[in-house]
Amino acid sequence: MTSMTTGSTSRADANRRRILDIALAELLRDPDASMDQIARAAGVVRRTVYGHFPSREALISTLVDEAVEALSAADAAGRAGVGHPAEALARSVLAVWEIADRYRLLVALAQRTVTVQGIRERLAPIREESIGLLRRGLDEGVFVSPLPAPALAYVHEQMLFAVLEAVNDGLLAAEEAGRCAAVTVLTAAGVPASRATELVAKLND
């Protein structure tokens, strides 16, 4: 009985994972994709999708949670073992951008569906890490800003969303966006533009 239950649970988990993966692909392809479209693409009936996710909003919310987890992991990996604040910040943005670009259409969707406030709350742990890094950089004189670290972290977050939207609107080539985002964040922290450009180019080699 236990093995049957375990098998049933693992199948349900596999179905849920497949639905999420297909939903992400469909929403990236068509931001207006309906639950019917997602069910057809996943090769299941609509009732199966609703069995895992009671609404389209719940499905998108789950995908956003997964995106934030991936962003947090990329942010941590980018900073790991890097002592210099400017390099740590640049590496973090470049690492996060690889994930952010994959989810850029989903982020635009989430801003309408989950609400901007919902995204801000989800990003709080990443923001706290940024505040610590910015505070250290400001204390060491690597960064220069009239803003305290918490406000500067918030500005950086909004700048990254703005760059995402610029890519979505066709104002910036996706392949240039990571480099541009890293340079923009560094200059906003008071790093001279020439130094920021040089550092990001070196890290991108």
TAGICOR-V609380 format. One record per run of one state. SS is the DSSP state (2 for helix, 1 for strand, 0 for the rest). FROM is the first residue (numbers start at 1). TO is the last residue. Records with the same first field share a line. If there is no record, write none. Layout:
SS: FROM-TO  FROM-TO
//
This chain:
0: 1-1  30-34  43-45  53-55  80-84  103-103  123-123  141-148  169-173  189-192  205-205
2: 2-29  35-42  46-52  56-79  85-102  104-122  124-140  149-168  174-188  193-204
//
